Amino acid sequence: MSDAAQPIAAEVRAAAEAVKVALDRHLAAVEHRTGDDDPAVSDAFNALAVAAEIYDERLYHRYDEVTPFEIPDPDDSLPPYNGPEEPNALSVLIRRDYAVVEPQRLLAQAQRIADAEGDTDTVGIVGGSVHAALGVLFGEYEPDEIATRHKEFGLAEGDSTLWVAAADDLPEPGEWLSAPFDQADPQQVVCRFDVSAVFDDNDFDDHGADLDDLEEQDA
């Protein structure tokens, strides 16, 4: 951050107040949680993480001080690497989550694919079934293409992760197909890449908007 962009004292104070608001909201959500996966607790946690990050950054750039707050890094959950030093093979493990936000769009796209195929086994198979539509969609397109065009298919992105795991040798053909993810050993992971709204750069770059949102939610 350049000298011209240094936060003023009032901005640091506002960031500190936003942390207090987020702390109160998080505690209230925890006190009234409805279960282990209560979305209100998750939302409050994410808001607190954003507010703490903003405050930490502004405090540092204004006063050259830091806080004891630290947002957990997903990589910290991995145990120390215990794989081969010179891997002869590797496995790429990918998980991408999607929400079906526009079922009718998904159904229409899948029916278009089925109709274009002209195969009696696929024409009319979609009907009103999202289950069948997903089968048609993922049978036609590679996962990477669906990831780049998900909005066309009525899907919204959730979290995703990619693990690159090392191995001494390539498994025999068909060896793991019956249980493809059972042999994923975190100690063999060379690197991983995570995408989540929790770590969205926009949350941390557009600080003014985030603070305004927190203040409006508290009003």
N, C-alpha and C positions, 0 to 999 in steps of 0.2 A: 504494500500500500504506500503510495507516494505521500509526501508531506502535505500536499494540497488536499488529500482525501482523508487526513487524520480525523477521527471522530471527535466531536466536541464533548465537554464534560456532561452536558445535558443528555447526549445520546448514550453515554455510558450509564448514566443514572436510569434512563428509560429502559435500557436493556436489563439492568438489575431488577427493576420493578417487574418486567415481563417474566423474569425467572421466578420471582415470588408468586406471581399470579399462576404460572404453570405448575409450581410446586403445590399450591393449594388445590388446584384442579386435579392434579395427579392423586393427592391424598384422598380427596373426596371420591374419586373414581374407585380407588382401592377399597375404601371403607364401604362402598355400596356395590361392590362387584357382584355379578350374578353367577359367576363360574370361573373356571381356570382360563377360559378363552374369551372373556368379556371384551368386546371391541372397544368399549368406553375406556377401559384401562390401557389398552394398546394405543388408542388415539392420544390419551393423556401422556403416556410415556413418550411418544414421538414428539408431541408439542414441547415437552420439557427438554428433550434432547436438542431440539432446534433452538429454544430460548437460551439454554446453557451455552451452546456453541456460539451464538451471536454475542452474548455477554463476554465470554472468554476472549473472543477475537477483538472486540472493541476495547476491553480492559487492557489487553496487551498493546494494542496500537496507540492507545492514549497514554497509558501509565507504565508500559513495559513490565506489567505484572501478569501473572497467570492464576488460574483457579485449580482446585483439585478435581474438577469435574473431568470425566473422560467418557466419551461415547464408545461402547464396546465395539471392537473390530471383529468381524466374522472370522478373520484368519486366526484370531487368538484362540478359537475353539479347536483348532487342529493340533494334534499332538506333534512332537518333534518328528521330522522326516526320518524314516527308517528303511527307505527303499534302496535299490541298487544305485551305486555311484555313477555307473555308466549304463543307463537303461538300454535294453535292446528292443523294447516294445513299450507302448503306452496305451492307456484307455482314456477316452474323453467321455465324462459323465455329465449329462446336461439335464437340468430340470427347469421348465418354464411353466408358470401358472397363468391361466387366463380365466376371466369371468365372462360368461355369456350374457352380454348386456343388451343385445338386440337379436332375440331368437328368430324373428321373422326375416331379418337380413341374412342370418346364417342359413335358414331353411331355403330361402330364395337362391342363394349362391350355390348351395349343394344341389338343389334341383336343376339349376342351369347346367352344372357339371354333368349330372346324371343324364339329362336330356341330350347334351352334346355327345356323350359317349354312344348313345343309340343302342346300347346293349340291353336286351330284354331283362337281364339280371339286375340292372341298375335303374332303368327308367321307371319312375313311379315309386322307387323304394323309399324315398325320403318321406313323403307324406307330411305329417305334422310332427315327426319324431326328431327331436334335437339329437338324440343318441345316434340315429341313422345318419343324420346330416353331418355329424362330426366324423363318422367313419368314412363318408364320401370325401369330405374336405381333406382329411389327413391322408387318404389314399391317393388323392390327386396331386397334392403339393408337398414339397419337401418342408420339414419343420422350419428351416431358415427363411423360406419364402413366406410362410404363414406368419412368422415373427415380424417381418417387414410390412406385411399387408393385413395385419390382424383386424384393423378397423373396418376394412372392406367386408370382413366376414362376421361382423357384429361382435367381436371379441375385444376385451380390455385387458391390458397387460397387468399381471401381478408381479410377484418376486420371481427372480430367476437366478440360477447359479450354474457355473461350469467348473468342473474339477478335471485337472490333468493328472492322472496317476501313472507312475512308472512301473515297469515290470521287467523281469529278467528275460522272459520269452513270450511270444505271442501264444495265447491259448489255442488248443486244437479246435478246428471248425465245429461249431455246435456245442462246445463244451459247457457254456454258461447260458445258453438261450432259454432254458427252462426257468432260471432265476437270475436275470441279468444284473441285478443290483445287490445281490446278497454278498458278493465278494469285494465290495467297495471298501478298501482298507484306508482309513484316514492317514495312517502312517506312510502310505505309498504316494500320497498326494504331493506333487511337485509344486503346484500353484492352483489357486482358485480365484474365480472372478464372480462377484455378486452384484446384482442389480436389485434395488429396492427403493421404494418411496422414502424409507427411513434415511437413506443416504443420498437423496436427491440433491444435487448441487444447487438447484434453484432455491431450496429452502435456506441455504446459507449465503447465497450471493445477493438475493434481493431482500436485504435485511429490513429495510423500511417497511416493505409490504408485510413481512412476517410479524413485525411488532404491531403494525396497525391491525392485523387480523386477530392477534392475541387480545389487544385492547378492546376490539369490537365484540369479541366473543364474551369478554368479561363484563361488558356493559349491561 
